[in-house]
Amino acid sequence: MERVVEQVVFPEKFPRMQNVAAYARVSSGKDAMLHSLSAQVSYYSRMIQQHPGWKYCGVYADEAITGTKDSREQFQKLLERCRNGEIDLILTKSVSRFARNTITLLETVRELKLLGVDVYFEEQNIHSLSSDGELMLTILASYAQEESFSSSESRKWQIRKDFSNGKIGSITILGYRRNADGILEIEPKEAELVRMIFSDYISGMGQQRIANKINEMGIPTRQGNLWTHPRIREILTNEKYIGNLLLQKYYRNNHIEKIKTKNQGELARYYVEQAHEPIVDFDTFIKVQTILDQRHEQYTHDGSTNRYPLSGLITCGLCGKNYQRKQLPQGIIWLCATFLRRGKKYCPGSKQIPESILYSLICDILKLTEFDEVVFRDNIHHIVIPKPFEVQFFFHDGTSETRHWEYPSRSESWTEEMKQAARERSRKWNEKLP
């Protein structure tokens, strides 16, 4: 029987369409840059949709965000789609648009390579999946990083030169607007709010009470947030409100991380007097600084913030904030920090608890005759006050116990010292009688 050999013919395979997306970025929010970004988006949208073998998966674009950071929202969304296997190819204009940091670029490209995703850098004509792609990208990214450093240093030089000449850069401050000449001009409506803050503080209101007042007036901060006592303090201590400028209070640590850092003498600072029209007068400003210093000395102490055995260990179960210790004429109490700083409205269900009762509950739960801080810390991890008159103790072994408490009667709450003081007052009163 004659052997027959035939070629096996496989059915014709049609190439799978590639899922293609593009990434664009500009590092400035100026109109010209944003127009350039719009042009990039249109260009890549058209290119991908007109290519017969490509499936359009969108163009991802970030505005006014530097390429040295990895917090770009659209960039992260694009990477997430790559990790989900939804993208095969990314188009981008150049290495510097993708990332100016060599480490960030290589880490991203290598991750995408493991996922089978190619990145095409149009300006350099490089595919990241090609044999020499990573070598070329390393070289080009180093140039891009150096370019970023050079640009950053040039900008720093210009800013510092302006500072030395008493000129202010871009700034956002309540009560003022910066005009085209770089001079701060008063914003009347906001200036009234600034004056109210200074006036209220001098009249005796605390920083948090002032913040609560403004929040109840329905006025947000410039950023649209609620007012807090640190924000009030920033205003009360800002020399710009008396028409002066302290320049270069902060600086960026380097051109890659760009972390805002307080200037503690690393760079020169410049103080400019009568730089613009003041909102508050000099005497008012100095009076506020004096009150701030007095209150700071009155309410602060030396040493660790955990100076008491229970400090940092008691949490409000209603709002999540820590309980804080407060000395009252009637004795020492612990109460919710939100209630203490912002008022009952912001944590209405919380209630103060006497320190003596806390110690009594701890002794009861640990079977102690008197409170022992070492034994307490060895056993109890933290304490939660879930609601009034209830305390939950959480132990290091993961277990917990709940205790309830109530205020002692007036006669029970009187110590021998208090009774003696009352007898002395009564004796002196009787002596005055005819």
ZIVEN-V493738 format. One record per run of one state. SS is the DSSP state (@ for helix, = for strand, . for the rest). FROM is the first residue (numbers start at 1). LEN is the number of residues. If there is no record, write none. Layout:
SS:FROM:LEN
SS:FROM:LEN
This chain:
.:1:17
=:18:8
.:26:5
@:31:20
.:51:3
=:54:9
.:63:10
@:73:11
.:84:5
=:89:4
.:93:2
@:95:4
.:99:3
@:102:13
.:115:3
=:118:4
.:122:4
=:126:2
.:128:5
@:133:32
.:165:11
=:176:3
.:179:5
=:184:3
.:187:1
@:188:15
.:203:4
@:207:10
.:217:12
@:229:8
.:237:2
@:239:4
.:243:2
=:245:3
.:248:2
=:250:3
.:253:7
=:260:3
.:263:7
=:270:3
.:273:9
@:282:18
.:300:14
=:314:3
.:317:5
=:322:7
.:329:2
=:331:6
@:337:6
.:343:1
@:344:3
.:347:6
=:353:2
@:355:12
.:367:6
@:373:7
=:380:8
.:388:2
=:390:6
.:396:4
=:400:5
.:405:5
@:410:4
.:414:2
@:416:17
.:433:2
